[in-house]
Amino acid sequence: MKSYLTLALKEVISQKLTSFLILIAVILSTMMTTAAGQSVGVLSAMRQQQAVAIGGDRYATFVQLTEEKARILENDSRLSYTGRSVPLGDHELNDHLSLDLAEYWNGGIAAWPTYSRLVEGRLPEAPMELALPEDALQFLGFNGKIGDTISLSLSKALRHGIVVDAFDYTAAFTLVGITESNFLGYTGGHILSLAGQGTAEAVLPPEYLYYSMDIRTKNPKNFQAVMDDLCEKLEIHELDTLYNIPLLNALGISYRSEAADSELAMDDAGFSWLVFAGVVVVALILLAAGLVVYNILKIAVSGRIGQYGTLRAIGAEKGQLYRVVAAEILLLCMAGIPAGLLLGCLSAKGILTAALNQLSPEMFLAGSREQLQALIDANSTGKWEYLLVSAFVTLAFTFLAAAPAARFAARVSPVTAMTGTKGQVKRKKRKIKQIRNFERYYARLNLSRSKGRTAVTVLSLVMSITVFITLQSFLSLLGVSGSLSEHLGDYSIVNQYEGISPEEKKALELGENVDYVAAQQFSLYELDEQNRPMGIDTDIVLGVGETFQIFGFNDCWMDHEFASRLTKEQLDMLKAGEGCVIRNPIPMEIDGVSFGTTHVEEGSTVTVSGKKLPVLLSMSGYDGYFSVGNNGFVNGVQVLVSDRIYSGLTGTDTYAELCPGLKDGADRTAFNQVLEELGQRIPGTATVSYEETDRQYEESEAQIRFLAWGLILFIGLIGILNIINTVYTNIHTRIMEIGIQRAVGMSVGSLFRVFLWEGFYYGRNAAVIGSIAGYLGTVFVEAGATDTIRLTAVPVIPIACASLLSIGACILATCIPLRKISRMSIVDSIELVE
């Protein structure tokens, strides 16, 4: 053969329909992979932006550093960014919230964009200048303006309050800026405010003048190694390292959970289920596209068997026929891949831009619409890595899809192909039974007579359905706010002075707007000179500098804290007052003195006020702690019991904190009035609402979910187009058969019904199999989030939507070609050659 490329080009031109369908499949495949890559880029950028908004643009922070250590960090070549700040102390706003004042050096506040958005004025620059959020001004009762003086009573503690050694002072500041309220810190009990550089030297004594350093490493892969080395060389205590877990998770940076004090840390060893789930989804997308190409090519090559037999008869070798088919695919890919890349880029950017322009930038934690558009432009334009990967993936899978058809063409027998012999047809014995509906019966026969073609068509539908269902499970993995601590209830009501009586708690529970009330009681006992708690008897031996604390939880709070950590029997014992949970103190050593040496083992028995209590759970190290409101952890032994026995142990029955949760559709205005009246009856009661906090978290998650849904629906659209393409090919290759059916007396209406039933059966079978496969994909995705394989709730709505779309698309795909074919004359249909 003189030129395989010339023959392939002639085949591409002469077989117009087949070439067109393959070209469409290549364009759709490339468009899908390109748009998915671009969308994933935007999703990743949005997820990182969300993490920065929540925890700042930093990997970690070292706190309580000396000037020497701070300079060493600033000069470390392994760090790409260092931002120095000086904590100036906390101003207590109420029992829930404190105003944290910090001085940032050399524009370091830029790493915290959410906290530096101005409403009025400017950011502080000179000593004793101050910028406060709007909500902080409300808590302070300040009604002044920019330029006025504000006096704050601040307390600067060492060692995070675990050792009580604080410097208290009052200072007057000049208000130069008002920043936007940020409610994300409410769950931790903090509102951040900013002071000008040089303020610390003016108000703090030298022994309290220490620094915090925000850092990012040049190489994210060795982040943990750099952190460990810095902590060792600079002798930085573990309590003085704060990891920005949301950003580390968003960037995929590995870290040790023990070092980060988090149960959500990524495991840097082994093959993550999350990675496996991602590989499964990508494979499903590529299979859905590849099956379409395979099906069209298989049908096209089957129709040219006689031609290939002739080529073999005149001397063509198997390898030459392989090259002919490969050349056809290459020519079509040369035309289809560039078009798919262009359409993929335009569609991803166009769809996102058009959709996001209808929404508020605040929903995406962006300062302005221009900032949001710049983020989209930076991540949805044609990046070479995405384009090259998309082109390579499409080309590779197209050739893989074409390989079976090329192998079939190369192995054809010249004699068999040229004589048109199909081989002996074997028919199974069938039972004679009544045909109730001829069109349905004939449609089932058509599906079963070519099982290979039917299987491929159904499988292509199954892939699309599976991808559609599985991708939706990724919504739960894309956000980063799940890395943060959750608050219990919609409000927190604290009174540590008189306490809240059981009667008030009961009245609150009976309110028409209240769904539940979680409640806790608290008593703190200092130690005497013999390290024994004053005011209560216990056989627990306490260490120097510790305290003894008793918490009483009601059943609701018990379930929140321990339902996942205790067995049902243990939880029932705890609720019944037949056991306790112990939180051991954190061990530390300061100036050669050891603190937090007490350790109560799980399974032992302790005695408190004469009552023996089995220890059902013992918590140590950084495994959480208990506190009232957001007052922080006071180092000591914490004994948690049921509120059923709390009064018998301590002699008091009042509650220190109530956390009511409201019913869906509750009247918040009416409930706020109830809380106001409660505060008037019980002096010293402080209340904080998490309504704005929840709203801000929901809006930060909305950016991820909105874009993810765009990706899911776009891939679903590509899947529908693939369905139409596949079914259209199957029907169009049967034009001669349709002509013969009409020649023997089949009406147009009966012909339509036969193929409509075929389309229905295609969609139904694919929906059943795809739904099962999609559910399994959902299980793997959930395993990626929890690293545990378990059966999850069946995604009914996604399965129903995918099933209806697939059946509808199959029926639609049969109507499009049949409308044209039914209008052709019988003779033209029989004699038609593509």
Phi, psi and omega in degrees: 000134190285312182213114178291325181295321179295316179296318179297320179296319178297320179296318180298318182287319184285323180269072191297314184294312180299315180298319180297315182294319178296318179299317177298318180297318179295316180298315181295319180297312180295318179300319181294310182294322179293310181297322178297317179297316178296317180295320178296324176298316178294317178302315180297317180295318179295321180295320177293322178296320177298317180296319179295320180297327183276313187239006180088162181272068182212152175274322182200170178224132171263130181245161177058054179256148173280169179301320181296313180294323179296320179292324178298317178296318180296333181261004180285123184289345180279351182257130179273341181209137171223132178231116185269140175217162180233115174291128182261352179124177182242141172249120183286120178272318174197191182290350181256320192238144173231148179268113181267119181258131182220148178250119181257137183262143169050047176072021180296341180293345179298337178286353179236071187296329182293333185263359185239016178278120186275139170262325183203147176081214182217171176282148182292144180233318185263164178302142177070013171270150190219142171232126184239147174289159181300318182291328178295321177298324178294316179297325181282348182071029183274126180242016184275206184219177177302133182101346179283165180262136177237131178258128181237138174261111188247152178230121181252110183258156174259153175058035171060025177084356179289324170253122184284100180208081189244152174251117182257136180205162176237134182220151178258132182237156175261122180283116180246349182204150174238122182258166179293147175294140176230114187267001183293335182274359184295324181295333176267353176083025185229142170236124185271133174232161190239142176236157181286155181295135182104350180295321183300317180295334183278335188241342186251141172290159185303323183290345178253004181268088177234167193241157168245145184230114172279136184224154167226139180271150178295318180250106181299336184292330180254028182304308184295323179296319178295317179299315180298318182293318180295317179298322181287313184290321182267000179055051179267126182292151180301328179291344181262017174239124179243119180267136176275081188299318179303316181287322178299318178293319181295325180272353181073029181272127182282143177207162181273132181296326180295319181290325184273354182054055182208141175275357184260010182294151180277136178281121183269012177236145177085177183260111186291143174297331178295318177297318179299318179297320178296319179297320179299315182295315179298317179298321179296319179298314182291323178294321179300321179283318183294327181294328178295313179298317180299315183296315180296316181295320181298317179293317182295316180294322178299325180285346181248025181300317180300320180295316179294325176297321178297316178300319177296322182294329181267009171115002179291138179268168180301317181298326179292321177292325174303314183292328177297309180297319180296322179294322177299314180297319181297318179298316180293323178292324179298329178271324187278322185295312177301319178296319179295320177298315181295312181295323179297316179295314182295318183292316181298312181290317183296314181296314181296315182296314181298319182289315185288336178294343179272355185243164180281137177300332180298333178297335183252018179057031177256146183286332182206168178294326178295321178295319179294317180295322179296323178295318179294315181299320183291338186242356180244358174284167188292088175283135187298323182296318178295317182294316180295317179296317180298315180296317182294317181297315180296315180297315182296314182288331176294317178293323176295321178292329181278341185301315179298321179293319178295321178295320178297319180293321184288333184265005182291141177282128180303317182295312181297317183293319184283331180274348179075015180290129182262352184091169183287133179266124179257129180244136177282151176290132182241146176283140178282122178214160186289136176266112184276329179219110186296319182297316178295319180297315181293325178296319178294322177297319180297323179290325185273341184284335176233078188295327180296313180295318179297318181297318181294317179298312179297321181295322177296323176292318181301318181299315181297316180295316180299316179298315181301315182288315185293319183299329182293336178289339179290346180302324182286347183258349190276329181285164181242348183291345175294344177286350184263162180290144180262148176268154180260122180084176179264345178221159170231125182242117186238136170210103182263005183264286177273335184081168180250127187288157176302329180293319177295321178298316180297319180296323178293320179297328183277357180298145185293338181266353189264132177269316179204164174225113172274136187222145176220148177247158186208136174222134180243131182237122175282165182261149175273191183294337178265016180060035174249138183294134181273126176101000179204148180259138177204152177266005177285126180273119185259156182260180182293137174077008182264174174229166176241126187231142176235128176246139174243119181252142171278176187300323182297315180291324177302312181299319181296319186276323194232003181300328181266356185247344179240154173288165181300321180295318179294319180296321177296320177297317181296315180295327182278357181080023181254018179188178181212168173242137182247131170250109181285155179290161178277123180288132179215162175223121181230123180055039176081358180257128181271136178236159176067042184273346183289139177214116178258125184279147173292137182096347177278182179232134178241158179241127178229122181053039177082357181257127179275132183230121173294141178273106183279334181207135178240125182248136184221174176063233182253027184276060176071169177202170181249144177204165176262129183061231176236042184281353179086180186262121172266120189296130181164186178271123179251124179250118180256129180225175176283149177292352177290331182245357184301314183295328178290333179275323188251341182084008178225149183238007182282158181255140179272332183212136173239138179234088181282143172248133186270156176287160175298132180076017182294152178275098183293327179298315179294320181291323177299326177294322177298317180293323178297319178293323177298317178296328178288326180285326184241099181300147178087004180278129178243137183232139173230136178259136179264015182299311181290326177298313179297320180298318182290322176296318180297320179291325178291328176283334184297326179300318182290313183294321181297312181291324178296320177295325175300317178295316181297313182293326178294315178295324176298321178296317177298321178297320178296318178297323176296321178299310180300318181298314183294310182294322178301317179296315181301318183284318185294333178283356180250027181298317180298318179298320179296320178299319179295318179299318178290328179294328181271006171117003180286132180282164178297318179298317178295321178299316179300313183297324178300310184285330175295321176294322176301313179300320178297315181294321175304308182295320181296310182298318179294324180295319180295309182293316181296325179294319178295314179296321178296323178294320177297321176298322177297320178299317180293323179295316177297325176296328177296329181278329186246352185058026178220129177276123176206156179288132181250175178296139181290126178286081188298312184296311177300322179295316180296317180296314181296321180294314180295320179295319182292316179295316179298319180294322179295317179295319177297320181295331178282331182287324186299305181285328183296326181298320179284317184294324182294338180275349180285151176290156181299318182296316179297322180296319182288323186267356185297129174240129185295000000 
